Amino acid sequence: MTRITPTRDPALPPALEASSVVAGFGSRTILNGLDLIVERGEIYALLGGNGAGKTTTLSLFLGFVEPASGRVRVNGSDCVADPAAARRQLAYIPENVALYEHLSARENVAYLLDLAGQPQAEQGIDDALAMAGLDRAAHGQRVSGFSKGMRQKVSIALALARRVPVLLLDEPTSGLDPHATTEFSRLLRLLRAQGVSILMVTHDLLGAADVADRIGFIGGGKLLAEVAASASAERFDVRALHRRYAGQESTT
């Protein structure tokens, strides 16, 4: 396996760490020796086919799946020994964002912040919604009429308001048009600039190549390869990535 290890302050643990993890559901093993590190302030895209272990990896860090063996940590907090401490470090945006349809964007963020024990004044919520790119005219509108892209902006605003250090994304660009995908990538860069670490699982190779600092390929519950962005304008050799993704190129 080709591994890329970014420079890290040895005094600080990585944002996300899975080491030799074996995990699954019941008698079915899905992750089979997963080793994955996401550094602080990094956007990491994890790609793989259906059943490769992408969503199970997210569930692992969220504490929804307990490993049979191996170690799982979020900013140094052990997801098994202290799942509450690990979960406090995270915000999670699923493929289909679930919000309260009868509430406005502002009311959704306010309510969810209260549930998280981090209440904020209305101005702070509006600032977060504006920073996430939601038009100010929509702040007081019910989310029942929002597009998927607008719903994601509400979720990003919640992450901004909570100031969590780690964000997990499940197929974030699925169903978005090109303009909305570009806007979403801008929001991820905004979060990264604020020091947030991001792990996104996706099938969208082009979207990943546009925004990720590193791209990992998972298969059979293991990390098969990693590719880091270059300093050039192209960042990634997309054709080479596609060959690797399609299984037409050796990952050794």
C-alpha positions in Angstrom: 0.0 0.0 0.0 1.2 3.5 -0.8 1.0 5.7 2.3 1.5 9.4 2.6 2.3 10.8 6.0 1.9 14.6 6.3 4.0 16.6 8.7 2.5 16.7 12.2 3.3 18.3 15.5 4.4 15.3 17.5 2.9 17.0 20.7 -0.6 16.8 19.2 -2.6 13.7 18.3 -4.2 13.5 14.9 -7.7 14.6 14.4 -8.9 11.1 13.6 -7.0 7.9 14.0 -8.0 4.3 13.3 -5.3 1.7 14.0 -5.6 -2.0 12.9 -9.3 -1.8 13.3 -11.5 -4.9 12.8 -15.2 -4.1 13.0 -18.6 -5.0 11.6 -22.1 -5.9 12.4 -23.0 -9.2 14.0 -21.0 -12.0 12.4 -20.2 -9.9 9.4 -16.7 -8.2 9.3 -16.6 -5.0 7.3 -13.4 -3.3 8.4 -10.5 -5.7 8.3 -7.4 -4.1 9.6 -8.2 -0.4 8.8 -5.4 2.0 9.4 -6.4 5.7 8.7 -5.1 9.0 10.0 -6.7 12.4 9.3 -4.4 15.3 10.4 -5.5 18.5 12.0 -6.7 21.1 9.5 -6.8 18.6 6.7 -9.5 17.7 4.2 -9.4 13.9 3.6 -11.5 12.2 1.0 -12.2 8.5 1.3 -13.3 6.8 -1.9 -14.4 3.2 -2.5 -17.1 1.1 -4.0 -20.3 0.0 -2.3 -19.5 -2.2 0.6 -15.9 -1.1 0.8 -16.3 0.2 4.4 -16.7 3.9 3.9 -19.9 4.5 5.9 -18.8 2.0 8.5 -15.6 4.1 9.0 -17.8 7.1 9.7 -19.9 5.0 12.1 -16.7 3.9 13.9 -15.7 7.5 14.7 -19.2 8.4 15.7 -19.3 5.5 18.2 -22.1 3.7 16.4 -19.8 0.7 15.7 -17.5 -0.7 18.4 -14.3 -2.3 17.0 -13.7 -6.0 17.8 -10.0 -5.0 17.9 -7.8 -2.0 17.2 -7.8 1.6 18.4 -10.1 4.5 17.4 -9.5 8.1 18.6 -10.8 11.6 17.9 -8.4 14.3 18.8 -6.8 11.8 21.3 -10.1 10.8 22.9 -10.8 7.0 22.8 -14.1 6.3 21.0 -14.6 3.1 23.1 -13.3 4.1 26.5 -14.9 7.6 26.4 -17.4 7.9 23.5 -19.0 11.0 24.9 -15.7 12.9 24.9 -15.0 11.8 21.4 -18.4 12.7 20.1 -18.1 16.2 21.5 -15.3 16.8 19.1 -17.4 16.0 16.1 -20.1 17.3 13.8 -21.7 14.9 11.3 -23.5 15.8 8.0 -25.3 12.8 6.4 -26.0 12.4 2.8 -29.6 13.7 3.4 -29.5 16.4 6.0 -32.3 15.9 8.6 -33.7 19.2 9.9 -37.0 20.2 11.5 -39.2 21.1 8.5 -41.5 23.4 10.4 -38.7 25.5 11.8 -36.7 28.2 10.1 -33.0 27.9 9.3 -32.2 30.2 12.3 -34.6 28.2 14.6 -33.0 24.9 13.6 -29.5 26.1 14.4 -30.7 27.6 17.7 -32.5 24.5 18.8 -29.6 22.1 17.8 -27.1 24.4 19.6 -29.3 24.2 22.7 -29.4 20.4 22.5 -25.6 20.4 22.3 -25.4 22.6 25.4 -24.0 25.6 23.4 -26.7 28.2 23.1 -26.0 31.3 21.2 -27.6 34.7 20.6 -29.6 35.2 17.4 -26.8 37.5 15.9 -24.2 34.8 16.4 -26.5 32.3 14.6 -27.1 34.7 11.7 -23.4 35.3 11.4 -22.8 31.6 11.1 -25.5 31.2 8.5 -24.2 34.1 6.5 -20.6 32.7 6.7 -21.9 29.3 5.5 -23.3 31.1 2.4 -27.0 31.1 3.1 -28.8 34.1 1.8 -29.9 36.4 4.7 -33.4 36.4 3.3 -33.6 32.7 3.9 -32.5 32.8 7.6 -36.1 33.2 8.8 -37.7 30.8 6.3 -38.9 27.3 7.0 -36.5 24.7 5.8 -39.3 22.6 4.3 -38.8 24.6 1.0 -35.0 24.4 1.0 -32.9 22.6 -1.6 -30.3 20.0 -0.6 -27.5 22.6 -1.0 -29.4 25.1 1.3 -29.9 22.4 3.9 -26.2 21.6 3.8 -25.4 25.3 4.4 -27.6 25.2 7.6 -25.6 22.1 8.8 -22.3 23.8 8.0 -23.5 26.9 9.9 -24.2 24.6 12.9 -20.7 23.2 12.7 -19.3 26.8 12.5 -21.4 27.9 15.5 -20.4 24.9 17.6 -16.7 25.3 16.7 -16.1 21.6 16.6 -12.6 20.6 15.5 -13.7 17.6 13.3 -16.4 17.3 10.6 -17.6 14.0 9.1 -19.4 14.1 5.8 -21.2 11.2 4.1 -21.6 11.7 0.3 -21.9 15.5 0.6 -22.1 16.3 -3.1 -24.6 13.6 -4.1 -27.5 15.2 -5.9 -25.9 18.7 -6.1 -25.6 20.5 -9.4 -22.1 21.8 -10.4 -22.7 25.3 -9.0 -23.8 23.9 -5.6 -20.9 21.5 -5.6 -18.5 24.4 -6.2 -20.1 26.4 -3.4 -19.9 23.4 -1.1 -16.1 23.0 -1.8 -15.8 26.7 -0.9 -17.4 26.1 2.4 -15.1 23.2 3.2 -12.1 25.4 2.4 -13.5 28.0 4.8 -13.8 25.4 7.6 -10.2 24.2 6.9 -8.9 27.7 7.1 -10.4 27.8 10.6 -8.5 24.7 11.6 -11.3 22.2 11.2 -10.3 18.7 10.1 -12.7 17.1 7.6 -13.2 13.4 6.6 -15.6 13.0 3.7 -16.6 9.7 2.2 -17.7 10.0 -1.4 -18.1 8.5 -4.9 -17.4 11.9 -6.4 -13.8 11.6 -7.6 -13.7 15.0 -9.4 -15.2 16.7 -6.3 -12.7 15.1 -4.1 -9.8 16.1 -6.4 -11.0 19.7 -6.3 -10.9 20.1 -2.5 -9.1 17.3 -0.7 -5.5 17.5 0.6 -5.3 13.7 0.5 -7.4 11.1 -1.1 -7.6 7.5 0.3 -8.9 4.4 -1.5 -10.6 1.8 0.6 -11.5 -1.7 -0.4 -12.3 -4.9 1.6 -12.3 -2.9 4.8 -8.7 -1.8 4.4 -7.0 1.4 3.2 -5.4 0.4 -0.1 -3.6 3.6 -1.1 -3.3 7.3 -0.4 -2.5 10.2 -2.8 -1.6 13.7 -1.6 -2.4 16.9 -3.5 0.6 18.5 -5.3 1.4 22.2 -5.2 0.6 22.5 -8.9 -2.6 24.0 -10.3 -3.9 20.6 -11.2 -3.4 19.3 -7.7 -4.1 15.7 -8.7 -3.6 13.6 -11.8 -7.3 12.9 -12.2 -6.8 10.3 -15.0 -4.4 8.4 -12.8 -6.9 8.6 -9.9 -9.7 7.3 -12.1 -7.6 4.3 -13.2 -6.8 3.6 -9.6 -10.4 4.0 -8.6 -11.6 1.8 -11.4 -9.2 -0.9 -10.3 -7.2 -0.6 -13.5 -3.9 0.3 -11.8 -1.9 -1.5 -9.1 -2.1 0.1 -5.7 1.1 -1.3 -4.4 
